[in-house]
Amino acid sequence: MRPRLAITLGDPAGIGPEVVLKALAEPAIARSCDFTLVGTQKLLEQTYKLLSPAQLLADPESLKILNVDLEKGDIVPGEGNGVTGALSFAYLEEAIARTLAGEFQGIVTAPIAKNYWQAAGRDYPGQTELLAERAGVEKFGMLFVAKSPQSNFVLRTLLATTHIPLCQVPSALTPELMTLKLELLISCLREDFGIEKPTIAVSGLNPHSGEDGKLGKEEKEWLIPWLKKESDRFSDVQLLGPIPPDTMWVKPGQAWQGNSNIKAADGYLALYHDQGLIPVKLMAFDLAVNTTIGLPFIRTSPDHGTAFDIAGKGIADPTSMKAAIELAIELVK
């Protein structure tokens, strides 16, 4: 049986429709799953008409499309607003409802613009939080996965905190939150990737991981004792850290480039958004996939934004969307 996937278009004024149609023009992807697009059908037809035959796109007439249209005006590529925010929200709502009803096994989401969700009156930090709310789960996380084309090394990075201001990170980080995220990561590595005894690197918060309290007290006061406690609890998991944030990414960077002598960790636990995503995007900008773990179904998404500045121009790169679909297929299987 081919995995049944819903693929949402994201913000219709962004590059979502383009990268989705480009990704589905790949014969291997089209054959490997039973997919349904969730979005506005006339928009897909307009995108196809605008960009083909100069670009290789899947023809919407040959695709299964679950049409969602709020009939609130024309969509202009590159011009996001409250209407496009409402549409992207509606696409995801429909996909979640049908997945929870058993129609699909997973969801692949094209990028949305959070500010236009706000303009549409939808007060969510992002798609991850809506997915978790509708699925009724409190324990969830943002895991970024990328496979190196040079070495086949797989970089897996989980964020302890996500879309919050940097000044709120120290107060948001607690032993309880770290335990929740660590348990999610261990479970994911075992159940989704088949790594029974994983090695996990945990980052420090401060420069030099606090340098014994001289550059910040969080490591000394609770992070190091927490790590010791969790190492004792998970005796079959090798926990490394807290590793200074400026050196934690050296080994995965070398492994990514193909250095076979480097033993990189199976998973990396970063403490805040940019600490984890700057190295991920530096190594794997076009290849990284955002995966929501802790849900009762698979969800993946390309690790890039709506790119309004190039929407409708035919130059959007579908590599990350292809990787998101391929990873969803792999995880469902």
PALOSE-520591 format. One record per residue (C-alpha): residue in three letters; z, y, x; residue number from 1. Coordinates in nm, 2 decimals. Last residue first. Example, Ala and Ser with C-alpha at 12.3 -4.5 7.8 and 13.67 -1.06 7.14 Angstrom:
<sites>
+-----+--------+--------+--------+-----+
:   r :     pz :     py :     px :   k :
+-----+--------+--------+--------+-----+
: SER :   0.71 :  -0.11 :   1.37 :   2 :
: ALA :   0.78 :  -0.45 :   1.23 :   1 :
+-----+--------+--------+--------+-----+
</sites>
This chain:
<sites>
+-----+--------+--------+--------+-----+
:   r :     pz :     py :     px :   k :
+-----+--------+--------+--------+-----+
: LYS :   0.60 :   0.32 :   0.62 : 333 :
: VAL :   0.73 :   0.64 :   0.47 : 332 :
: LEU :   0.82 :   0.77 :   0.81 : 331 :
: GLU :   0.47 :   0.70 :   0.96 : 330 :
: ILE :   0.29 :   0.86 :   0.66 : 329 :
: ALA :   0.51 :   1.16 :   0.68 : 328 :
: LEU :   0.45 :   1.18 :   1.06 : 327 :
: GLU :   0.07 :   1.17 :   1.00 : 326 :
: ILE :   0.08 :   1.44 :   0.74 : 325 :
: ALA :   0.29 :   1.67 :   0.96 : 324 :
: ALA :   0.07 :   1.60 :   1.26 : 323 :
: LYS :  -0.24 :   1.70 :   1.06 : 322 :
: MET :  -0.07 :   2.02 :   0.95 : 321 :
: SER :   0.02 :   2.09 :   1.31 : 320 :
: THR :  -0.34 :   2.05 :   1.43 : 319 :
: PRO :  -0.49 :   2.25 :   1.14 : 318 :
: ASP :  -0.58 :   2.55 :   1.36 : 317 :
: ALA :  -0.66 :   2.86 :   1.15 : 316 :
: ILE :  -1.00 :   3.02 :   1.25 : 315 :
: GLY :  -1.18 :   3.02 :   0.92 : 314 :
: LYS :  -1.12 :   3.39 :   0.85 : 313 :
: GLY :  -0.95 :   3.35 :   0.51 : 312 :
: ALA :  -0.60 :   3.39 :   0.65 : 311 :
: ILE :  -0.59 :   3.53 :   1.01 : 310 :
: ASP :  -0.34 :   3.81 :   0.97 : 309 :
: PHE :  -0.15 :   3.62 :   0.69 : 308 :
: ALA :  -0.04 :   3.36 :   0.94 : 307 :
: THR :   0.17 :   3.17 :   0.68 : 306 :
: GLY :   0.41 :   3.03 :   0.94 : 305 :
: HIS :   0.42 :   2.75 :   1.19 : 304 :
: ASP :   0.60 :   2.42 :   1.24 : 303 :
: PRO :   0.39 :   2.22 :   1.01 : 302 :
: SER :   0.59 :   2.06 :   0.72 : 301 :
: THR :   0.75 :   1.72 :   0.66 : 300 :
: ARG :   0.95 :   1.58 :   0.37 : 299 :
: ILE :   1.04 :   1.21 :   0.32 : 298 :
: PHE :   1.25 :   1.11 :   0.02 : 297 :
: PRO :   1.62 :   1.07 :  -0.07 : 296 :
: LEU :   1.68 :   1.38 :   0.15 : 295 :
: GLY :   1.91 :   1.37 :   0.45 : 294 :
: ILE :   1.65 :   1.48 :   0.70 : 293 :
: THR :   1.41 :   1.77 :   0.65 : 292 :
: THR :   1.12 :   1.73 :   0.90 : 291 :
: ASN :   0.95 :   2.03 :   1.07 : 290 :
: VAL :   0.66 :   1.90 :   1.27 : 289 :
: ALA :   0.56 :   2.02 :   1.62 : 288 :
: LEU :   0.20 :   1.97 :   1.74 : 287 :
: ASP :   0.05 :   2.32 :   1.76 : 286 :
: PHE :   0.35 :   2.49 :   1.91 : 285 :
: ALA :   0.46 :   2.19 :   2.12 : 284 :
: MET :   0.62 :   2.29 :   2.45 : 283 :
: LEU :   0.68 :   2.66 :   2.40 : 282 :
: LYS :   0.73 :   2.60 :   2.03 : 281 :
: VAL :   1.00 :   2.34 :   2.08 : 280 :
: PRO :   1.16 :   2.54 :   2.37 : 279 :
: ILE :   1.19 :   2.85 :   2.15 : 278 :
: LEU :   1.29 :   2.64 :   1.85 : 277 :
: GLY :   1.62 :   2.50 :   1.95 : 276 :
: GLN :   1.81 :   2.80 :   2.09 : 275 :
: ASP :   1.61 :   3.02 :   1.84 : 274 :
: HIS :   1.76 :   2.86 :   1.53 : 273 :
: TYR :   2.12 :   2.78 :   1.63 : 272 :
: LEU :   2.34 :   2.51 :   1.78 : 271 :
: ALA :   2.08 :   2.28 :   1.92 : 270 :
: LEU :   2.13 :   1.90 :   1.89 : 269 :
: TYR :   1.87 :   1.71 :   2.10 : 268 :
: GLY :   1.75 :   1.36 :   2.04 : 267 :
: ASP :   1.62 :   1.06 :   2.23 : 266 :
: ALA :   1.74 :   1.21 :   2.56 : 265 :
: ALA :   1.51 :   1.25 :   2.86 : 264 :
: LYS :   1.50 :   1.00 :   3.15 : 263 :
: ILE :   1.26 :   1.16 :   3.40 : 262 :
: ASN :   1.08 :   0.95 :   3.65 : 261 :
: SER :   0.77 :   0.93 :   3.42 : 260 :
: ASN :   0.70 :   1.30 :   3.46 : 259 :
: GLY :   0.43 :   1.35 :   3.20 : 258 :
: GLN :   0.44 :   1.72 :   3.10 : 257 :
: TRP :   0.67 :   1.64 :   2.80 : 256 :
: ALA :   0.91 :   1.45 :   3.03 : 255 :
: GLN :   0.94 :   1.76 :   3.25 : 254 :
: GLY :   1.00 :   1.98 :   2.95 : 253 :
: PRO :   1.25 :   1.72 :   2.80 : 252 :
: LYS :   1.43 :   1.73 :   3.14 : 251 :
: VAL :   1.45 :   2.11 :   3.17 : 250 :
: TRP :   1.55 :   2.18 :   2.81 : 249 :
: MET :   1.92 :   2.15 :   2.85 : 248 :
: THR :   1.92 :   2.39 :   3.15 : 247 :
: ASP :   1.94 :   2.74 :   2.98 : 246 :
: PRO :   2.15 :   2.61 :   2.70 : 245 :
: PRO :   2.43 :   2.48 :   2.93 : 244 :
: ILE :   2.49 :   2.12 :   2.82 : 243 :
: PRO :   2.79 :   2.05 :   2.60 : 242 :
: GLY :   2.72 :   1.78 :   2.68 : 241 :
: LEU :   2.57 :   1.44 :   2.66 : 240 :
: LEU :   2.65 :   1.19 :   2.39 : 239 :
: GLN :   2.56 :   0.82 :   2.45 : 238 :
: VAL :   2.57 :   0.64 :   2.13 : 237 :
: ASP :   2.72 :   0.28 :   2.11 : 236 :
: SER :   3.08 :   0.41 :   2.13 : 235 :
: PHE :   3.03 :   0.64 :   1.83 : 234 :
: ARG :   3.39 :   0.72 :   1.75 : 233 :
: ASP :   3.49 :   0.77 :   2.11 : 232 :
: SER :   3.20 :   0.99 :   2.18 : 231 :
: GLU :   3.28 :   1.18 :   1.86 : 230 :
: LYS :   3.63 :   1.26 :   1.98 : 229 :
: LYS :   3.51 :   1.37 :   2.33 : 228 :
: LEU :   3.24 :   1.59 :   2.17 : 227 :
: TRP :   3.50 :   1.76 :   1.94 : 226 :
: PRO :   3.73 :   1.82 :   2.24 : 225 :
: ILE :   3.44 :   1.99 :   2.42 : 224 :
: LEU :   3.34 :   2.20 :   2.12 : 223 :
: TRP :   3.69 :   2.31 :   2.02 : 222 :
: GLU :   3.87 :   2.56 :   2.24 : 221 :
: LYS :   3.68 :   2.50 :   2.57 : 220 :
: GLU :   3.34 :   2.52 :   2.42 : 219 :
: GLU :   3.42 :   2.81 :   2.18 : 218 :
: LYS :   3.59 :   3.03 :   2.44 : 217 :
: GLY :   3.31 :   3.24 :   2.58 : 216 :
: LEU :   3.19 :   3.34 :   2.93 : 215 :
: LYS :   3.52 :   3.29 :   3.12 : 214 :
: GLY :   3.63 :   3.00 :   2.90 : 213 :
: ASP :   3.57 :   2.72 :   3.15 : 212 :
: GLU :   3.21 :   2.84 :   3.22 : 211 :
: GLY :   3.13 :   2.91 :   2.85 : 210 :
: SER :   2.86 :   2.65 :   2.83 : 209 :
: HIS :   2.68 :   2.81 :   3.13 : 208 :
: PRO :   2.59 :   3.09 :   2.89 : 207 :
: ASN :   2.75 :   3.03 :   2.55 : 206 :
: LEU :   2.69 :   2.79 :   2.27 : 205 :
: GLY :   2.67 :   2.46 :   2.45 : 204 :
: SER :   2.39 :   2.22 :   2.37 : 203 :
: VAL :   2.43 :   1.85 :   2.26 : 202 :
: ALA :   2.21 :   1.59 :   2.42 : 201 :
: ILE :   2.18 :   1.26 :   2.23 : 200 :
: THR :   2.11 :   0.92 :   2.38 : 199 :
: PRO :   2.03 :   0.66 :   2.11 : 198 :
: LYS :   2.16 :   0.31 :   2.07 : 197 :
: GLU :   1.97 :   0.17 :   1.77 : 196 :
: ILE :   1.65 :   0.37 :   1.81 : 195 :
: GLY :   1.43 :   0.25 :   1.53 : 194 :
: PHE :   1.27 :   0.59 :   1.46 : 193 :
: ASP :   1.35 :   0.64 :   1.09 : 192 :
: GLU :   1.66 :   0.43 :   1.05 : 191 :
: ARG :   1.82 :   0.46 :   1.39 : 190 :
: LEU :   1.72 :   0.81 :   1.50 : 189 :
: CYS :   1.77 :   0.94 :   1.15 : 188 :
: SER :   2.12 :   0.79 :   1.12 : 187 :
: ILE :   2.22 :   0.94 :   1.46 : 186 :
: LEU :   2.08 :   1.28 :   1.36 : 185 :
: LEU :   2.25 :   1.29 :   1.02 : 184 :
: GLU :   2.58 :   1.18 :   1.18 : 183 :
: LEU :   2.55 :   1.46 :   1.44 : 182 :
: LYS :   2.47 :   1.72 :   1.18 : 181 :
: LEU :   2.78 :   1.63 :   0.97 : 180 :
: THR :   3.00 :   1.61 :   1.27 : 179 :
: MET :   2.88 :   1.95 :   1.39 : 178 :
: LEU :   2.95 :   2.10 :   1.05 : 177 :
: GLU :   3.31 :   1.96 :   1.05 : 176 :
: PRO :   3.37 :   2.07 :   1.41 : 175 :
: THR :   3.28 :   2.42 :   1.31 : 174 :
: LEU :   2.98 :   2.65 :   1.37 : 173 :
: ALA :   2.94 :   2.91 :   1.10 : 172 :
: SER :   3.18 :   3.15 :   1.28 : 171 :
: PRO :   2.99 :   3.14 :   1.60 : 170 :
: VAL :   2.65 :   3.16 :   1.43 : 169 :
: GLN :   2.71 :   3.47 :   1.21 : 168 :
: CYS :   2.60 :   3.73 :   1.48 : 167 :
: LEU :   2.27 :   3.54 :   1.52 : 166 :
: PRO :   2.18 :   3.60 :   1.16 : 165 :
: ILE :   2.13 :   3.29 :   0.95 : 164 :
: HIS :   1.83 :   3.07 :   0.89 : 163 :
: THR :   1.93 :   2.74 :   1.06 : 162 :
: THR :   2.26 :   2.61 :   1.19 : 161 :
: ALA :   2.31 :   2.28 :   1.36 : 160 :
: LEU :   1.94 :   2.25 :   1.44 : 159 :
: LEU :   1.80 :   1.91 :   1.52 : 158 :
: THR :   1.54 :   1.86 :   1.80 : 157 :
: ARG :   1.33 :   1.55 :   1.85 : 156 :
: LEU :   1.08 :   1.55 :   2.14 : 155 :
: VAL :   0.88 :   1.23 :   2.15 : 154 :
: PHE :   0.73 :   1.14 :   2.50 : 153 :
: ASN :   0.38 :   1.01 :   2.45 : 152 :
: SER :   0.31 :   1.13 :   2.81 : 151 :
: GLN :   0.03 :   1.39 :   2.81 : 150 :
: PRO :  -0.03 :   1.42 :   2.43 : 149 :
: SER :   0.34 :   1.48 :   2.38 : 148 :
: LYS :   0.48 :   1.39 :   2.04 : 147 :
: ALA :   0.66 :   1.65 :   1.84 : 146 :
: VAL :   0.95 :   1.63 :   1.59 : 145 :
: PHE :   1.16 :   1.92 :   1.46 : 144 :
: LEU :   1.47 :   1.82 :   1.25 : 143 :
: MET :   1.61 :   2.06 :   0.99 : 142 :
: GLY :   1.92 :   1.91 :   0.84 : 141 :
: PHE :   2.08 :   1.78 :   0.52 : 140 :
: LYS :   2.42 :   1.69 :   0.39 : 139 :
: GLU :   2.47 :   1.86 :   0.05 : 138 :
: VAL :   2.22 :   1.65 :  -0.15 : 137 :
: GLY :   2.13 :   1.70 :  -0.51 : 136 :
: ALA :   1.75 :   1.65 :  -0.47 : 135 :
: ARG :   1.69 :   1.99 :  -0.63 : 134 :
: GLU :   1.94 :   2.16 :  -0.40 : 133 :
: ALA :   1.82 :   1.99 :  -0.09 : 132 :
: LEU :   1.45 :   2.07 :  -0.15 : 131 :
: LEU :   1.54 :   2.43 :  -0.24 : 130 :
: GLU :   1.74 :   2.46 :   0.09 : 129 :
: THR :   1.46 :   2.32 :   0.30 : 128 :
: GLN :   1.19 :   2.55 :   0.14 : 127 :
: GLY :   1.35 :   2.87 :   0.26 : 126 :
: PRO :   1.65 :   3.10 :   0.26 : 125 :
: TYR :   1.65 :   3.08 :  -0.12 : 124 :
: ASP :   1.68 :   3.37 :  -0.37 : 123 :
: ARG :   1.37 :   3.33 :  -0.59 : 122 :
: GLY :   1.32 :   3.66 :  -0.76 : 121 :
: ALA :   0.94 :   3.68 :  -0.69 : 120 :
: ALA :   1.00 :   3.94 :  -0.42 : 119 :
: GLN :   1.26 :   3.70 :  -0.26 : 118 :
: TRP :   1.00 :   3.43 :  -0.26 : 117 :
: TYR :   0.77 :   3.69 :  -0.11 : 116 :
: ASN :   1.02 :   3.75 :   0.17 : 115 :
: LYS :   1.04 :   3.38 :   0.25 : 114 :
: ALA :   0.67 :   3.35 :   0.31 : 113 :
: ILE :   0.56 :   2.99 :   0.26 : 112 :
: PRO :   0.41 :   2.73 :   0.50 : 111 :
: ALA :   0.23 :   2.41 :   0.39 : 110 :
: THR :   0.46 :   2.14 :   0.26 : 109 :
: VAL :   0.42 :   1.76 :   0.30 : 108 :
: ILE :   0.61 :   1.58 :   0.03 : 107 :
: GLY :   0.71 :   1.21 :   0.03 : 106 :
: GLN :   0.72 :   0.89 :  -0.18 : 105 :
: PHE :   0.53 :   1.03 :  -0.48 : 104 :
: GLU :   0.54 :   0.95 :  -0.85 : 103 :
: GLY :   0.90 :   0.83 :  -0.84 : 102 :
: ALA :   1.05 :   1.09 :  -1.08 : 101 :
: LEU :   1.22 :   1.25 :  -0.78 : 100 :
: THR :   0.87 :   1.30 :  -0.63 :  99 :
: ARG :   0.74 :   1.45 :  -0.95 :  98 :
: ALA :   1.01 :   1.70 :  -0.97 :  97 :
: ILE :   0.99 :   1.79 :  -0.60 :  96 :
: ALA :   0.61 :   1.84 :  -0.61 :  95 :
: GLU :   0.64 :   2.06 :  -0.92 :  94 :
: GLU :   0.91 :   2.28 :  -0.77 :  93 :
: LEU :   0.71 :   2.31 :  -0.45 :  92 :
: TYR :   0.40 :   2.44 :  -0.62 :  91 :
: ALA :   0.60 :   2.67 :  -0.84 :  90 :
: PHE :   0.77 :   2.83 :  -0.53 :  89 :
: SER :   0.43 :   2.88 :  -0.37 :  88 :
: LEU :   0.30 :   3.04 :  -0.69 :  87 :
: ALA :   0.60 :   3.27 :  -0.73 :  86 :
: GLY :   0.56 :   3.39 :  -0.37 :  85 :
: THR :   0.19 :   3.45 :  -0.42 :  84 :
: VAL :   0.27 :   3.67 :  -0.72 :  83 :
: GLY :   0.55 :   3.85 :  -0.54 :  82 :
: ASN :   0.31 :   3.95 :  -0.26 :  81 :
: GLY :   0.09 :   3.81 :   0.02 :  80 :
: GLU :  -0.23 :   3.98 :   0.10 :  79 :
: GLY :  -0.39 :   3.78 :   0.39 :  78 :
: PRO :  -0.64 :   3.60 :   0.16 :  77 :
: VAL :  -0.66 :   3.78 :  -0.18 :  76 :
: ILE :  -0.53 :   3.59 :  -0.48 :  75 :
: ASP :  -0.64 :   3.72 :  -0.81 :  74 :
: GLY :  -0.40 :   3.79 :  -1.09 :  73 :
: LYS :  -0.10 :   3.65 :  -1.28 :  72 :
: GLU :  -0.24 :   3.32 :  -1.42 :  71 :
: LEU :   0.06 :   3.11 :  -1.32 :  70 :
: ASP :  -0.16 :   2.83 :  -1.18 :  69 :
: VAL :  -0.05 :   2.48 :  -1.09 :  68 :
: ASN :  -0.33 :   2.22 :  -1.08 :  67 :
: LEU :  -0.23 :   1.88 :  -0.95 :  66 :
: ILE :  -0.54 :   1.80 :  -0.74 :  65 :
: LYS :  -0.68 :   1.46 :  -0.65 :  64 :
: LEU :  -0.97 :   1.53 :  -0.41 :  63 :
: SER :  -1.34 :   1.48 :  -0.41 :  62 :
: GLU :  -1.42 :   1.81 :  -0.59 :  61 :
: PRO :  -1.19 :   1.98 :  -0.35 :  60 :
: ASP :  -1.45 :   1.91 :  -0.07 :  59 :
: ALA :  -1.26 :   1.84 :   0.26 :  58 :
: LEU :  -1.33 :   2.11 :   0.52 :  57 :
: LEU :  -1.54 :   2.12 :   0.83 :  56 :
: GLN :  -1.60 :   2.49 :   0.90 :  55 :
: ALA :  -1.94 :   2.67 :   0.90 :  54 :
: PRO :  -2.03 :   2.47 :   0.59 :  53 :
: SER :  -1.79 :   2.58 :   0.45 :  52 :
: LEU :  -1.54 :   2.87 :   0.48 :  51 :
: LEU :  -1.58 :   3.08 :   0.16 :  50 :
: LYS :  -1.69 :   2.80 :  -0.08 :  49 :
: TYR :  -1.40 :   2.57 :   0.04 :  48 :
: THR :  -1.15 :   2.85 :   0.01 :  47 :
: GLN :  -1.28 :   2.94 :  -0.34 :  46 :
: GLU :  -1.25 :   2.58 :  -0.45 :  45 :
: LEU :  -0.90 :   2.55 :  -0.32 :  44 :
: LEU :  -0.81 :   2.87 :  -0.50 :  43 :
: LYS :  -0.96 :   2.74 :  -0.82 :  42 :
: GLN :  -0.75 :   2.43 :  -0.80 :  41 :
: THR :  -0.41 :   2.61 :  -0.77 :  40 :
: GLY :  -0.16 :   2.40 :  -0.59 :  39 :
: VAL :  -0.02 :   2.05 :  -0.55 :  38 :
: LEU :  -0.27 :   1.83 :  -0.36 :  37 :
: THR :  -0.24 :   1.46 :  -0.42 :  36 :
: PHE :  -0.24 :   1.20 :  -0.14 :  35 :
: ASP :  -0.28 :   0.83 :  -0.12 :  34 :
: CYS :  -0.25 :   0.77 :   0.25 :  33 :
: SER :  -0.43 :   0.63 :   0.55 :  32 :
: ARG :  -0.79 :   0.68 :   0.45 :  31 :
: ALA :  -0.78 :   1.06 :   0.43 :  30 :
: ILE :  -0.59 :   1.08 :   0.76 :  29 :
: ALA :  -0.85 :   0.86 :   0.94 :  28 :
: PRO :  -1.14 :   1.05 :   0.78 :  27 :
: GLU :  -1.02 :   1.40 :   0.90 :  26 :
: ALA :  -1.15 :   1.64 :   0.63 :  25 :
: LEU :  -0.79 :   1.62 :   0.49 :  24 :
: ALA :  -0.66 :   1.83 :   0.79 :  23 :
: LYS :  -0.93 :   2.10 :   0.73 :  22 :
: LEU :  -0.85 :   2.12 :   0.36 :  21 :
: VAL :  -0.48 :   2.15 :   0.43 :  20 :
: VAL :  -0.53 :   2.40 :   0.71 :  19 :
: GLU :  -0.74 :   2.63 :   0.48 :  18 :
: PRO :  -0.52 :   2.61 :   0.17 :  17 :
: GLY :  -0.21 :   2.69 :   0.39 :  16 :
: ILE :  -0.35 :   2.98 :   0.59 :  15 :
: GLY :  -0.18 :   3.24 :   0.38 :  14 :
: ALA :  -0.26 :   3.40 :   0.05 :  13 :
: PRO :  -0.18 :   3.08 :  -0.14 :  12 :
: ASP :   0.17 :   3.06 :   0.00 :  11 :
: GLY :   0.24 :   2.69 :   0.05 :  10 :
: LEU :  -0.05 :   2.46 :  -0.05 :   9 :
: THR :   0.17 :   2.16 :  -0.14 :   8 :
: ILE :   0.08 :   1.81 :  -0.03 :   7 :
: ALA :   0.23 :   1.52 :  -0.24 :   6 :
: LEU :   0.22 :   1.19 :  -0.07 :   5 :
: ARG :   0.19 :   0.83 :  -0.18 :   4 :
: PRO :   0.20 :   0.60 :   0.12 :   3 :
: ARG :  -0.09 :   0.35 :   0.13 :   2 :
: MET :   0.00 :   0.00 :   0.00 :   1 :
+-----+--------+--------+--------+-----+
</sites>
